Amino acid sequence: MSTLANRPNAALLVIDVQNGVVQQAHDRDAIVGTIATLVGKARTAGTDVIWVQHSSDELPRDSDTWQFAPELAPRAGEALIHKRYGDSFEDTELEQVLAERGVGSLFVSGAQTDACIRSTLHGAIARGYDATLVADAHTTEDLSAYGAPPPGQVIAHTNLYWHHHDAPGRNATTVTTADVDFTRHGA
């Protein structure tokens, strides 16, 4: 139901599942495995998988820390978006790529929950997209030494508030990987 005209399709965003981002992530192996399952479901359904890759001083382009986790890899024809800001739309080609594919509905997965995931969800809703957070397919590192709640609580809180988020003419919700149904959207 997005507010974007002629955008009947959905896409899966896989955000920043890079070595240096998920190395110390909460429940890393399980979450990366769940994201791999989600990517497989999207590919089987013919849903676009859009890969987002962050660069920064800590993640220099082409370094080992910048590379995607070895369990995940883009396939030929899948879009790759390079970013330097938390919101995957900010100063990137993401909007253009989604427009070309007729995408108005996003399923969001990846890392970090309390940074790039939240920023991208809010960026999507503000730009008119429906945005579904895949509740068991995002993670973050433990930043409790800096005053943040433990990562499990960060993830649970984000799932809670996003499930109850809304905006005029747009849907925001959460769903588990098992309940994702890409076939309900155009492909």
N, C-alpha and C positions, 0 to 999 in steps of 0.2 A: 504494500500500500504506500510505498515511498511517494514523496512529493515530486519526484523526477519523472517527466513525461517520457513515454516510450522506453522505459527501462524495466522490462518484465523479468530479466534474468538475475540469477544469484551468482555470487562468487565466494570462494573461501580465501580469506587472507591468512597467511602464515607469516607472523611478524617476528623477526629477530631471533629465530631459533638458531643462533650462532654459537660457536664454541665458547667464546668469551662471555657470552650473555648467560648461557644455561649451564656452564661448568659447575657452578655452586648453587644452582637452582633447587628449590624445594621439590622433592620427589622427581628429580630430573628424568630418570630412566622411564618411569611410568608415564609421565606427561609427554615426553618425546615419542614414546610408543603409541600413546593415544592420538597424538597429532598425526603420526604416520598412518594410523587407521583412518582418521578423518580425511586425510589426503587421498587415500585409496577409495573411500566412499565417493568423494567428489569426482575423482577421475572416472570411476565406473558409471556415475550418473551423467557424465559429460558436462559437469559444472567447472567453470574456470577456477584454477588454483593460481592465486597471485602471491608471489613471494616478495617479502619486504626484508631488506638487508640494511642494517644501520652501520654507519662509519663515524668514528670520532677519534680523539687522541688515544683512547683506550682500545679502540677497534680500528686500527689503521687498515685501509683498503688493501686487499690481497694478502694480509697477514693470516696466520693460522687462527687467531682469535676471531677474525672477521668471517671466516668460512662457516657455512652451515654445518650443523651437527651432522656427523657422518651417517646417521640413520635416515636423514632426509636429503633429498636433492631435487631441484627443479628439473622437469623434463623439457625437451625441445618444444617450443610453442607456448610454454607457460611464462607469463609476464614476470619480470624481475624489476622491482622498484628499489632504487637506492635512496636512502634518506639520511639526514643529519639531525633531525628534530624528532621529538616524541611522537607527534601526530604524523601518521604515515602519509597524509595528504599535503602536509606543509612543505612547500618548495620542492615537490616531486611531480612526476607524470601520472600519479595514481588516478586522479580524476579523469584525465584524458583516456587512459587505458580502460577504465570502467565504462566511460561513455561509448567508446568504440565497440565494446562488447554488450552494450545494452543492459548493464548491471545497475539495478536499483536496490538490491538487497544483499547485505554482507553477513557472512558468518566469520567471526573473529576468533583467532587462536594465536598462541605464541607466548612471548615474554617481552618485557616484564609486566606483570599484572598492574603494579602501582605506578607505572610510567607509560610506556608506549602503548600498552593495551588500553588503558583508560583514556589516554589522549586520543587515540584513533577512534574509539567508540564515540566519544563526544564530538570529535571532528566529523565523523560520518553523519550523526544525527543532525548536527548544525548545518550540514550541506544537503540535507534532504533524503538521506538513505535510511532504509530500515537497517537496523544493526542488531544482530543476534550474537551474544557472547556464548561460545561453547564452554560450558561451565567446568568441564573436566579436561580442557585442552589449553590451559594457560597456567603460567607459574611465575615465580619471582624468587629472588635470593633473600636470605635472612638479613634484614637491615635493623633488627631490634637493638643492636648496639648503638644505633643512632636515634633511638626513640620510636621507631616504627613497631607496630604489633608483629608477632611472629608471622612467617609467611602463610601458614595455613589459615590464619585469621584474615590476613589481607585478601587472600583468594576468596574465602567465604563471604567476606563483607562486599567485595566487588560483585560477586554473583548475586547476592541479596539485593543490593541497590540497583544493579542493572536490570534485574528481573522486574522491578517495579518502576523503572524509568519510563517516561513517555514524552511525546512531543506531538503537536498537531499534525495529523496526516502521516505520521511515521510510527513504526513499531520498533520497540526496544524490548528485548527479552533475553532469557537464557535457555539453553537446551543442552542436554548431555549428548555426547558423541553417539551413543546407542539410539537416541531419539531424533537425530538429525535426519531430515528427509529432503535431500536435494531435489528429488523428482517433483516436488510440489511447486517448484519454480521453473521457469523456462530455462532451457539450456542451449 
